[in-house]
């Protein structure tokens, strides 16, 4: 009846629930390349690196959206973002969409989440399927979300398996964390534009092409230009517009960028420490003995690639490549590294297969269970990601290349036709530098196929408008750099 782990657990002879529990930890905005386990030599993440040695690590895992809400929505539903959102920028999951929590609930699991607010606030619909969904007031750390999670664990029904989702914004802006983490690699006495950006909540989002724009600059006036590919013409137009703003922007040089990157690295070290405390608490409660523990990041962060910081402009390796590690309670596969491509939408089918549950119809993901069982696993032929504040960028990547498209938004009936006929190379496409010329049309074909698959017929409407966001949440989003939040 149950999945592949049940025979192993029963063989141990312990009295346990009939199916393994699941703990999912989401470390917001954590770039994979900052972990030692993913090749960083700076020693920022000893706790995550230890977890990697106990886990199956996926070297090429990708998010389906470079923003927190749609990334988690795709993860929980195994659907692409254009399929699970209603209308407008305050879009939410539709209530009829099965989620990982709701499916596990039908199989007798207790379900709970403890999240850091902000883009995971219950107003945005990601509480669907959870029996308990504890959210802080906004953009908080595991320091704030772990205690409610542990409180729930301490009072749960121990005869039933559980699904616990724990989330924190530790590596998210604001980067500057309490000393010593804030300057673990930086200069406490440094001054200038880099420090100004580091010390403000959405500071990194105001850096563009050698300029630090003033706080409160009129985003809506330049968003249409920003959304265009990073062509020299678009860059010059936006630069001219920025230089004409009041108060005037200030130069942002290489040393300023280093300050901002060091601040991010301090935030990563802080995230690692908070994760270590969580793992110690789970070990103290014997949760690790009979639970699948999964660690992800929902997206990455641009840290100066092509002059851009934050994650607004396009989709690239810095924003789409994410952390994915899975720890088996019996140590199966510990230390294994999987090179094949996987998407976060693959997580739901994998977990459901592991516990013997049925995957809902319409799921886009494919179980990577064979990789967890040390069986042959070729991985996906390509990954698919959307990006930008309005999710208008659509990108596909293979092991050797990436093609990103900006035109008719993904999900629109005409999007596939436009992508199929647009000039390549041309203004609608961004091609990653490492992409072989011969692979461009193959990537285009893959992109067009996904866009056709997720498109609605002309005139159709998917879902319903999301509920109006509270003014408090709108202001919190703006304070952290989300400038296109509409008043509602």
BABADO-12041 format. One record per residue (C-alpha): residue in three letters; x, y, z. Coordinates in Angstrom, 1 decimal, always signed. Example, Ala and Ser with C-alpha at 12.3 -4.5 7.8 and 13.67 -1.06 7.14 Angstrom:
   resn        X        Y        Z
    ala    +12.3     -4.5     +7.8
    ser    +13.7     -1.1     +7.1
# end
This chain:
   resn        X        Y        Z
    unk     +0.0     +0.0     +0.0
    unk     +2.7     +2.4     +0.9
    unk     +5.8     +3.6     -0.9
    unk     +9.4     +2.4     -1.1
    unk    +10.4     +3.5     +2.4
    unk     +7.8     +1.5     +4.3
    unk     +9.5     -1.9     +4.0
    unk    +12.8     -0.4     +5.2
    unk    +11.1     +1.3     +8.2
    unk     +9.2     -1.8     +9.2
    unk    +12.4     -3.9     +8.9
    unk    +13.8     -1.8    +11.8
    unk    +11.1     -3.2    +14.1
    unk    +10.2     +0.1    +15.7
    unk     +6.6     +1.1    +16.4
    unk     +6.1     +4.0    +14.0
    unk     +3.3     +5.5    +12.0
    unk     +2.5     +3.4     +8.9
    unk     +4.2     +5.9     +6.6
    unk     +7.2     +8.2     +6.9
    unk     +6.7    +11.8     +7.9
    unk     +8.0    +14.6     +5.7
    unk     +9.8    +17.8     +6.7
    unk    +10.3    +20.4     +4.0
    unk    +12.6    +23.3     +4.7
    unk    +12.6    +26.3     +2.3
    unk    +15.6    +28.7     +2.6
    unk    +14.4    +31.8     +0.7
    unk    +16.6    +33.4     -1.9
    unk    +19.6    +31.1     -1.3
    unk    +21.9    +30.8     -4.3
    unk    +23.1    +27.2     -4.7
    unk    +26.6    +28.4     -5.5
    unk    +27.0    +29.9     -2.0
    unk    +27.0    +26.4     -0.4
    unk    +30.2    +24.5     +0.1
    unk    +28.3    +21.4     -1.0
    unk    +27.7    +23.1     -4.4
    unk    +31.4    +24.2     -4.8
    unk    +31.9    +27.4     -2.7
    unk    +35.3    +27.3     -1.0
    unk    +34.5    +30.1     +1.5
    unk    +33.1    +27.9     +4.4
    unk    +29.9    +29.8     +4.8
    unk    +27.6    +26.8     +5.3
    unk    +29.0    +24.1     +7.5
    unk    +25.5    +22.9     +8.7
    unk    +24.0    +22.7     +5.2
    unk    +27.2    +21.0     +4.0
    unk    +26.9    +18.4     +6.7
    unk    +23.3    +17.8     +5.7
    unk    +24.4    +17.4     +2.1
    unk    +26.8    +14.6     +3.2
    unk    +23.8    +12.8     +4.8
    unk    +21.5    +13.4     +1.7
    unk    +21.1    +12.9     -2.0
    unk    +22.1    +16.2     -3.5
    unk    +20.8    +17.4     -6.9
    unk    +23.4    +19.4     -8.7
    unk    +21.2    +20.8    -11.4
    unk    +17.8    +21.6     -9.7
    unk    +15.7    +24.5    -11.0
    unk    +12.8    +26.6     -9.8
    unk     +9.8    +27.3    -11.9
    unk     +9.6    +31.0    -10.9
    unk    +12.2    +33.4     -9.7
    unk     +9.8    +34.9     -7.1
    unk     +8.7    +33.4     -3.8
    unk     +5.0    +33.0     -4.2
    unk     +4.8    +31.5     -7.7
    unk     +7.9    +29.3     -7.0
    unk     +6.2    +27.7     -3.9
    unk     +2.9    +27.5     -5.7
    unk     +4.5    +25.4     -8.4
    unk     +6.3    +23.3     -5.9
    unk     +3.1    +22.5     -3.9
    unk     +0.9    +21.8     -6.9
    unk     +3.4    +20.3     -9.4
    unk     +1.9    +22.8    -11.9
    unk     +3.6    +25.6    -13.9
    unk     +2.9    +29.1    -12.5
    unk     +0.7    +30.2    -15.5
    unk     -1.6    +27.3    -14.6
    unk     -2.2    +27.9    -10.9
    unk     -2.7    +31.7    -10.6
    unk     -5.8    +33.8    -11.0
    unk     -5.9    +37.2    -12.6
    unk     -3.8    +40.2    -11.7
    unk     -0.7    +40.8     -9.7
    unk     -2.3    +39.7     -6.4
    unk     -3.0    +36.3     -8.0
    unk     -3.4    +33.3     -5.7
    unk     -3.7    +29.6     -6.0
    unk     -7.2    +28.5     -7.0
    unk     -9.0    +26.6     -4.2
    unk     -9.7    +23.6     -6.5
    unk     -6.1    +22.8     -7.2
    unk     -4.7    +19.8     -5.3
    unk     -1.6    +20.6     -3.2
    unk     +1.0    +18.5     -1.6
    unk     -0.5    +19.2     +1.8
    unk     -4.1    +18.5     +0.8
    unk     -3.2    +15.2     -0.9
    unk     -1.1    +14.1     +2.1
    unk     -4.0    +15.1     +4.4
    unk     -6.3    +12.6     +2.6
    unk     -3.8     +9.9     +3.4
    unk     -4.0    +10.6     +7.1
    unk     -1.2    +13.1     +7.5
    unk     -1.3    +15.9     +9.9
    unk     -0.2    +19.0     +8.0
    unk     +1.4    +22.2     +9.3
    unk     +3.4    +25.2     +8.1
    unk     +5.4    +27.9     +9.8
    unk     +6.4    +30.6     +7.4
    unk     +8.1    +34.0     +7.4
    unk     +5.1    +36.1     +6.1
    unk     +5.7    +38.4     +3.2
    unk     +5.2    +36.6     -0.1
    unk     +4.0    +33.5     +1.8
    unk     +1.4    +35.4     +3.8
    unk     -1.9    +33.5     +3.9
    unk     -3.5    +36.2     +1.9
    unk     -1.7    +34.9     -1.1
    unk     -3.3    +31.4     -0.9
    unk     -0.4    +29.1     -0.1
    unk     -2.1    +28.0     +3.1
    unk     -4.3    +25.7     +0.9
    unk     -4.4    +22.2     +2.3
    unk     -2.6    +22.9     +5.6
    unk     -4.3    +22.1     +8.8
    unk     -2.2    +24.7    +10.6
    unk     -0.5    +27.6     +8.7
    unk     +1.4    +29.9    +11.1
    unk     +2.7    +33.1     +9.4
    unk     +4.8    +35.9    +10.9
    unk     +4.1    +39.5    +10.0
    unk     +6.6    +39.8     +7.3
    unk     +9.9    +38.6     +5.8
    unk    +11.1    +36.9     +8.9
    unk    +13.9    +34.4     +9.8
    unk    +13.9    +30.8    +10.8
    unk    +14.6    +32.3    +14.1
    unk    +11.0    +33.4    +14.2
    unk     +9.4    +30.4    +12.3
    unk    +11.1    +27.5    +14.0
    unk     +9.6    +28.0    +17.5
    unk     +6.0    +27.7    +16.3
    unk     +6.9    +24.7    +14.2
    unk     +8.5    +23.0    +17.2
    unk     +5.6    +23.9    +19.4
    unk     +3.3    +22.2    +16.9
    unk     +5.5    +19.1    +16.8
    unk     +5.5    +18.8    +20.5
    unk     +1.7    +18.7    +20.6
    unk     +0.9    +16.6    +17.5
    unk     -0.7    +13.2    +17.4
    unk     +2.4    +10.9    +17.5
    unk     +0.4     +8.0    +16.1
    unk     +0.0     +9.8    +12.7
    unk     +2.6    +10.7    +10.2
    unk     +3.0    +14.5     +9.5
    unk     +4.0    +16.9     +6.8
    unk     +5.8    +20.0     +8.2
    unk     +6.8    +22.9     +6.1
    unk     +9.3    +25.4     +7.6
    unk    +10.3    +28.6     +5.8
    unk    +12.6    +31.5     +6.5
    unk    +13.8    +34.7     +4.6
    unk    +17.3    +34.5     +6.1
    unk    +19.2    +35.1     +2.9
    unk    +16.6    +37.5     +1.5
    unk    +17.0    +41.2     +1.5
    unk    +17.5    +42.7     +4.0
    unk    +20.9    +41.1     +3.7
    unk    +22.4    +42.8     +6.8
    unk    +22.1    +40.4     +9.7
    unk    +23.1    +40.8    +13.4
    unk    +26.9    +41.0    +14.1
    unk    +29.0    +39.0    +13.4
    unk    +27.0    +37.7    +10.5
    unk    +26.4    +41.1     +8.8
    unk    +30.0    +41.6     +8.2
    unk    +31.4    +38.1     +8.3
    unk    +33.2    +38.7     +5.0
    unk    +32.8    +42.5     +4.7
    unk    +34.3    +45.7     +6.2
    unk    +32.4    +47.1     +9.1
    unk    +33.9    +50.5     +8.5
    unk    +33.2    +50.7     +4.8
    unk    +31.1    +53.6     +3.4
    unk    +29.6    +54.6     +0.2
    unk    +26.8    +53.5     -2.2
    unk    +27.4    +49.8     -1.3
    unk    +26.7    +50.4     +2.3
    unk    +23.7    +52.5     +1.5
    unk    +22.3    +49.7     -0.6
    unk    +23.2    +47.1     +2.1
    unk    +21.5    +49.0     +4.9
    unk    +18.1    +49.5     +3.2
    unk    +15.5    +46.7     +2.8
    unk    +15.2    +46.8     -0.9
    unk    +18.5    +48.4     -1.6
    unk    +19.9    +45.7     -3.9
    unk    +16.8    +46.1     -6.1
    unk    +17.8    +49.8     -6.7
    unk    +21.1    +49.0     -8.3
    unk    +21.2    +49.2    -12.1
    unk    +24.2    +49.4    -14.5
    unk    +26.6    +51.3    -12.3
    unk    +23.9    +53.4    -10.5
    unk    +22.3    +53.3     -7.1
    unk    +18.8    +54.8     -7.6
    unk    +17.2    +56.9     -4.9
    unk    +14.8    +55.2     -2.5
    unk    +11.2    +55.5     -3.7
    unk    +12.2    +56.0     -7.4
    unk     +9.2    +55.8     -9.8
    unk     +9.3    +52.1    -10.8
    unk     +6.2    +52.2    -12.8
    unk     +7.7    +54.8    -15.2
    unk    +10.5    +52.5    -16.2
    unk     +9.1    +49.0    -15.8
    unk     +8.2    +48.7    -19.5
    unk    +11.8    +49.4    -20.4
    unk    +13.2    +47.2    -17.7
    unk    +11.1    +44.3    -18.9
    unk    +12.8    +44.4    -22.3
    unk    +15.8    +42.2    -22.9
    unk    +19.1    +43.8    -21.8
    unk    +19.9    +45.2    -25.2
    unk    +22.2    +48.2    -25.5
    unk    +19.3    +50.3    -26.6
    unk    +17.1    +49.4    -23.6
    unk    +20.0    +49.8    -21.3
    unk    +20.8    +53.3    -22.7
    unk    +17.1    +54.3    -22.5
    unk    +16.7    +53.2    -18.9
    unk    +20.0    +54.8    -17.9
    unk    +19.0    +58.1    -19.4
    unk    +15.7    +58.0    -17.6
    unk    +17.4    +57.1    -14.3
    unk    +19.9    +59.9    -14.5
    unk    +17.1    +62.4    -15.0
    unk    +15.3    +61.4    -11.7
    unk    +15.4    +63.5     -8.6
    unk    +17.0    +62.9     -6.2
    unk    +19.8    +61.9     -8.6
    unk    +21.3    +58.4     -8.5
    unk    +24.8    +58.0     -7.3
    unk    +27.6    +55.9     -8.9
    unk    +27.8    +52.3     -7.9
    unk    +31.2    +50.8     -8.6
    unk    +32.9    +47.5     -8.3
    unk    +33.8    +48.0     -4.6
    unk    +30.2    +48.9     -3.8
    unk    +29.2    +45.6     -5.5
    unk    +31.7    +43.7     -3.4
    unk    +30.1    +45.3     -0.2
    unk    +26.7    +44.1     -1.3
    unk    +27.9    +40.6     -2.2
    unk    +29.7    +40.3     +1.2
    unk    +26.5    +41.4     +2.9
    unk    +24.6    +38.6     +1.1
    unk    +27.3    +36.1     +2.1
    unk    +26.8    +37.1     +5.7
    unk    +23.1    +36.5     +5.3
    unk    +23.8    +33.0     +3.8
    unk    +26.0    +32.2     +6.9
    unk    +23.2    +33.4     +9.1
    unk    +20.7    +31.1     +7.2
    unk    +23.1    +28.2     +7.7
    unk    +23.3    +28.8    +11.5
    unk    +19.5    +29.0    +11.8
    unk    +19.2    +25.8     +9.7
    unk    +21.7    +24.1    +12.1
    unk    +19.6    +25.1    +15.1
    unk    +16.5    +23.7    +13.4
    unk    +18.2    +20.4    +12.6
    unk    +19.5    +20.1    +16.2
    unk    +15.9    +20.6    +17.5
    unk    +14.5    +18.0    +15.1
    unk    +17.2    +15.6    +16.2
    unk    +16.4    +16.2    +19.9
    unk    +12.8    +15.3    +19.2
    unk    +13.8    +12.1    +17.3
    unk    +12.1    +13.5    +14.2
    unk    +15.0    +12.6    +12.0
    unk    +14.7     +8.9    +12.7
    unk    +11.5     +8.4    +10.7
    unk    +11.2    +11.4     +8.4
    unk    +12.2    +12.3     +4.9
    unk    +13.8    +15.7     +5.3
    unk    +14.0    +17.9     +2.2
    unk    +15.9    +21.2     +1.9
    unk    +15.3    +23.6     -1.0
    unk    +15.8    +27.2     -2.0
    unk    +12.9    +28.7     -3.9
    unk    +15.1    +30.9     -6.2
    unk    +18.5    +32.5     -6.2
    unk    +19.6    +36.1     -6.5
    unk    +21.5    +38.3     -9.0
    unk    +24.6    +39.7     -7.4
    unk    +26.0    +41.9    -10.2
    unk    +25.6    +39.6    -13.2
    unk    +25.4    +41.9    -16.2
    unk    +25.2    +44.9    -13.8
    unk    +22.0    +43.7    -12.2
    unk    +21.2    +43.0     -8.6
    unk    +18.1    +41.4     -7.0
    unk    +16.0    +39.2     -9.4
    unk    +13.9    +41.4    -11.7
    unk    +15.5    +41.2    -15.0
    unk    +15.2    +38.0    -16.9
    unk    +15.9    +34.4    -15.9
    unk    +19.5    +33.1    -15.6
    unk    +21.6    +30.6    -13.6
    unk    +21.9    +33.0    -10.7
    unk    +18.2    +33.2    -10.2
    unk    +16.9    +29.8    -11.5
    unk    +19.4    +27.3    -10.1
    unk    +18.4    +26.2     -6.6
    unk    +19.3    +24.0     -3.7
    unk    +17.7    +20.6     -3.5
    unk    +18.8    +17.9     -1.0
    unk    +16.8    +14.9     +0.3
    unk    +17.7    +13.0     +3.4
    unk    +16.4     +9.5     +3.9
    unk    +15.7     +8.5     +7.5
    unk    +17.7     +5.3     +7.1
    unk    +20.6     +7.0     +5.3
    unk    +19.9     +5.5     +1.9
    unk    +21.9     +7.3     -0.8
    unk    +23.8     +9.5     +1.7
    unk    +26.4    +11.5     -0.1
    unk    +25.1    +10.8     -3.5
    unk    +25.3    +13.6     -6.1
    unk    +22.8    +13.6     -9.0
    unk    +23.9    +15.5    -12.1
    unk    +20.6    +15.1    -14.1
    unk    +18.2    +18.1    -14.5
    unk    +15.3    +18.3    -12.1
    unk    +12.6    +20.9    -11.5
    unk    +10.9    +21.8     -8.2
    unk     +7.6    +20.6     -9.7
    unk     +9.1    +17.1     -9.5
    unk     +9.1    +17.3     -5.7
    unk     +5.4    +16.6     -5.2
    unk     +5.3    +13.4     -7.3
    unk     +8.5    +12.2     -5.6
    unk     +7.1    +12.7     -2.1
    unk     +3.7    +11.1     -2.9
    unk     +5.4     +8.1     -4.5
    unk     +7.6     +7.7     -1.4
    unk     +4.6     +7.5     +0.9
    unk     +2.4     +5.4     -1.5
    unk     +0.0     +8.2     -2.4
    unk     -1.5     +8.8     -5.8
    unk     -0.2    +11.8     -7.8
    unk     -3.1    +14.1     -8.9
    unk     -4.0    +14.3    -12.6
    unk     -2.4    +17.2    -14.3
    unk     +0.8    +17.2    -12.3
    unk     +3.7    +18.4    -14.5
    unk     +6.4    +16.9    -12.3
    unk     +8.1    +13.5    -12.7
    unk     +9.3    +11.6     -9.7
    unk    +13.1    +11.6     -9.1
    unk    +12.6     +8.6     -6.8
    unk    +15.0     +6.4     -8.8
    unk    +17.8     +8.8     -8.0
    unk    +17.0     +8.5     -4.3
    unk    +17.1     +4.7     -4.6
    unk    +20.5     +4.9     -6.4
    unk    +18.8     +3.6     -9.6
    unk    +19.6     +5.0    -13.1
    unk    +18.2     +8.5    -13.5
    unk    +18.8    +10.5    -16.7
    unk    +17.0    +13.6    -15.4
    unk    +14.8    +15.9    -17.5
    unk    +15.6    +16.9    -21.0
    unk    +15.0    +20.5    -20.1
    unk    +13.8    +22.8    -17.4
    unk    +11.2    +25.6    -17.6
    unk    +11.1    +28.8    -15.5
    unk     +9.2    +32.1    -15.6
    unk    +10.5    +35.3    -14.1
    unk    +10.2    +39.0    -13.6
    unk     +7.7    +40.7    -11.3
    unk     +4.9    +40.1    -13.8
    unk     +6.2    +36.7    -14.7
    unk     +6.5    +37.7    -18.3
    unk     +9.9    +36.1    -18.9
    unk     +9.8    +32.4    -20.0
    unk    +13.0    +30.4    -20.1
    unk    +14.1    +26.8    -20.9
    unk    +17.5    +25.3    -20.1
    unk    +19.3    +22.1    -20.9
    unk    +22.5    +20.8    -19.5
    unk    +24.4    +22.9    -22.1
    unk    +22.3    +26.0    -22.9
    unk    +19.5    +28.4    -22.0
    unk    +17.0    +30.4    -24.0
    unk    +14.9    +33.1    -22.5
    unk    +11.9    +34.7    -24.2
    unk    +10.1    +38.0    -23.5
    unk     +6.9    +38.8    -25.4
    unk     +3.3    +37.7    -24.9
    unk     +3.0    +36.5    -21.3
    unk     +3.2    +32.8    -20.6
    unk     -0.4    +31.4    -20.3
    unk     -1.8    +33.6    -23.1
    unk     -3.2    +31.8    -26.1
    unk     -0.9    +33.7    -28.5
    unk     +2.4    +33.2    -26.5
    unk     +3.5    +30.0    -28.2
    unk     +2.9    +31.4    -31.7
    unk     +4.9    +34.5    -31.0
    unk     +7.8    +32.5    -29.6
    unk     +7.7    +30.2    -32.5
    unk     +7.9    +32.9    -35.1
    unk    +10.0    +35.6    -33.4
    unk    +13.5    +36.2    -34.9
    unk    +16.2    +34.2    -33.3
    unk    +18.6    +35.7    -32.4
    unk    +16.6    +38.8    -32.0
    unk    +15.1    +41.3    -29.5
    unk    +12.6    +38.8    -28.1
    unk    +15.2    +36.3    -27.0
    unk    +18.2    +36.2    -24.6
    unk    +20.6    +33.4    -25.2
    unk    +23.0    +32.4    -22.5
    unk    +26.6    +32.8    -23.5
    unk    +27.5    +29.2    -23.1
    unk    +24.7    +28.0    -25.4
    unk    +25.9    +26.3    -28.6
    unk    +24.5    +27.9    -31.7
    unk    +23.2    +24.6    -33.0
    unk    +21.0    +24.2    -29.9
    unk    +19.1    +27.4    -30.2
    unk    +16.2    +26.0    -32.3
    unk    +16.0    +22.9    -30.1
    unk    +15.6    +25.2    -27.1
    unk    +13.0    +27.3    -28.9
    unk    +11.0    +24.1    -29.8
    unk    +11.0    +23.0    -26.1
    unk     +9.9    +26.5    -25.0
    unk     +7.1    +26.6    -27.6
    unk     +5.9    +23.2    -26.6
    unk     +5.5    +24.3    -22.9
    unk     +3.8    +27.6    -23.8
    unk     +1.3    +25.7    -26.0
    unk     +0.7    +23.2    -23.2
    unk     -0.1    +25.8    -20.5
    unk     -2.0    +28.3    -22.8
    unk     -5.8    +28.9    -22.4
    unk     -8.0    +29.1    -25.5
    unk     -8.6    +32.7    -26.7
    unk    -11.1    +34.6    -24.5
    unk    -10.9    +32.0    -21.6
    unk    -10.2    +33.1    -18.1
    unk     -8.2    +31.1    -15.6
    unk     -9.2    +31.3    -12.0
    unk    -10.5    +34.4    -10.4
    unk     -9.0    +37.6     -9.2
    unk     -7.1    +37.3     -6.0
    unk     -8.4    +39.0     -2.9
    unk     -7.3    +42.5     -2.2
    unk     -4.0    +42.6     -0.3
    unk     -4.0    +44.4     +3.0
    unk     -2.3    +47.8     +3.0
    unk     +0.1    +46.4     +5.6
    unk     +1.2    +43.6     +3.3
    unk     +1.5    +46.0     +0.3
    unk     +3.8    +48.3     +2.3
    unk     +5.9    +45.4     +3.5
    unk     +6.3    +44.2     -0.1
    unk     +7.3    +47.7     -1.2
    unk     +9.8    +48.0     +1.7
    unk    +11.5    +44.9     +0.4
    unk    +11.8    +46.0     -3.2
    unk     +8.6    +44.8     -4.8
    unk     +7.8    +48.0     -6.5
    unk     +5.0    +46.9     -8.8
    unk     +2.5    +46.1     -6.0
    unk     -0.7    +47.8     -7.0
    unk     -3.0    +49.6     -4.6
    unk     -6.2    +47.7     -4.4
# end
